[in-house]
Amino acid sequence: MGSIFAKEKQAVMHYPKRRKLMKRQEFDTLIFDLDGTLFDTEKNIVNSFNHALVKNGFKKRPYSEVQQLIGTPLQDMFKLYVPAEKIDACISKHRERQIRMLFKESSIFPGVKSTLKKLKAMGKNLSVATTKPEFFARKMLYRHSLTGLFDLIHGSSIKKGVGETPKDQILTGALKRIKYQKAVYIGDTLYDIKAAKNNDLPVIAVDYGIGRKKDLKDAKPDWLISDFRKLLDIIQ
């Protein structure tokens, strides 16, 4: 991840947009994706996915192959490799390992904690909208003493037999639970950009997470940044 934050890279890039936006915007509400945006959880997700496949008698998949699927609901990832009747069993094994290894195989991205504190001090409403089970999201935020900064943490159910909710629906659900005048979504994958557009929200994409920079650029987010701290150059 080190090269992502190289000084020679342009930190904020602008592309053709759906609406005319000035460089700095006065948003009152910021909604964040979790995996690949606030936390580097890629290794935990990929390893847990392959663990679940092997434990259920299926072949382990290449790391890069699984990595490209992150951001889709877990059940949709598994259905590419296992029959429908095995999906629940795979999700169960995935979650068992994911929670067990969550802290060992994940870390907070540089500048996230300090930037969130500054945004909160500016009076911004902060929320999380993630396809990850809400229980897992809360544990991660609590681990890094971030829970108190967020007005809402909205994620998927952890009930057995219930898969992850698609990002579009997660974001829609989060918006129904908060009061806002002007909100923006911050995420790292094409699914995040699509979800924001489908909910008529401007979107700030980050290219240090799971999504590839070229793919993110082609999806035309309202902003593309290479460092979480650069949010402070956009939000006023």
Order of alpha helices (4+ residues) and beta strands (2+ residues): beta-beta-beta-alpha-alpha-alpha-alpha-beta-alpha-beta-alpha-beta-alpha-beta-alpha-beta-alpha-beta
